[in-house]
Amino acid sequence: MTDTSASQPAKAWSGRFSEPVSDLVKRYTASVTFDQRMALQDIRGSLAHAKMLARQGIIGAADLADIERGMAQIAGEIERGEFHWNLDDEDVHLNIEKRLTALVGAAGKRLHTGRSRNDQVATDIRLWLRDAIDQILALIGEFQERLLDLAEQHAATPMPGFTHLQVAQPVTFGHHLMAYYEMTRRDAERFADARRRVNRLPLGSAALAGTSYPIDREFVARELGFDEICANSLDAVSDRDFAIEFCAASALLMTHLSRLSEELILWMSPRVGFIDLADRFCTGSSIMPQKRNPDVPELVRGKTGRVNGSLVALLTLMKGQPLAYNKDNQEDKEPLFDTADTVIDTLRIYADMVGGIRVKADAMRAALAQGYATATDLADYLVKKGLPFRDAHEAVALAVRAAEDSGRDLPELALDELRKFSTLIEADIFDVLTVEGSLASRNHAGGTAPDQVRAAVAAARARR
Ligand code: ARG
């Protein structure tokens, strides 16, 4: 096949333009500085497209062979860091296409038959994001494994459960940790669900209306491992729902890790002293020699803000766009990449950090003794002996006040002192008022009894 063009134009679309763009406009409109991250996905997509074109007789077998040879070389150059990215060629797609043409000639120029950068970029992002989601799902699994190990180890370790940051009732530390397991289990479900909608093929939609060539989209979908094709060409080139869903799932995951971070920070404060983090997650102060600051959880809490910001950026990016593709869409990549990077790093660091938590069970127990944590147990005891709950509540409130006045916890009151608040109280009350008694009594699915925590850990492991 012969090359009909006399010379290679400076830009792939420059034939109808009479003056070049300024350097500022070039820099402003180019995306190659950040979209080169999708280079290998771009090559994969191009290879599938070229294979389909050859199968359909749209390009020749020799062209396909040239394209495959050229792309193999380009992939090698990129992996070795030898590829020369050029701002003049705007984005990852044009950079690679130009290099391909330089390497293999006319076949490189035929590659773009029946496609547009609009369906090309949408395909690349989906391929890239699919890999990122798979990595995130694996990392959530690793984080959960560390969490389950720690929860199992502390299935019977009592700590105060809080409401309003006030001691409420005894729980086990294992039960508390399993709350975060549940949150991240939902997160994993959300990522897996979003992946289903990521995994649809836009290619074949061309610029917006489809193409007049006899293409086979199902073949390309199979080649690239997509579950199905995007059904409407206009929607396919303009849809970024999948990126928004990913950022939303990420924002929720980060919100959960931010809440856990807040707890780690509180627990590590010398005023609370429930846990210690390994030194490698803390830093000192340049002025206060006594300090060991929980920098890593604080940064997780802080980075949640940027992930939330990316979600809002993408929603705002899309809200005013008419169909179909608009250049606005180029702004989708940096928030998306940043979100994936932040989530991946956070999960990696978190799995390690949770594995290194040192639990100070004595401090947890001491805090329990200061908060009248078994007051509800006393009320429930009275109800079981026939007192209406509201009356029991009042009797216990008076008992707590009396205990408080004498600086003691409820189980430290003598039986005859307790009986002043209700004659239904008998010697067996002391089984109920102990922390262990309180914990063991909440022995139903979802409760904090150590047996239930162990069962929850076992069920979680069985799910893996
Ligand atoms: N760099 C562009 C982007 O990221 C690729 C698509 C360009 N399409 C176009 N019609 N200008 O969205």
Residues whose N, C-alpha, C, O or C-beta is under 5 A from the ligand:
A	BS01	LIG	S31 D91 R117 N118 V121 N329 Q330
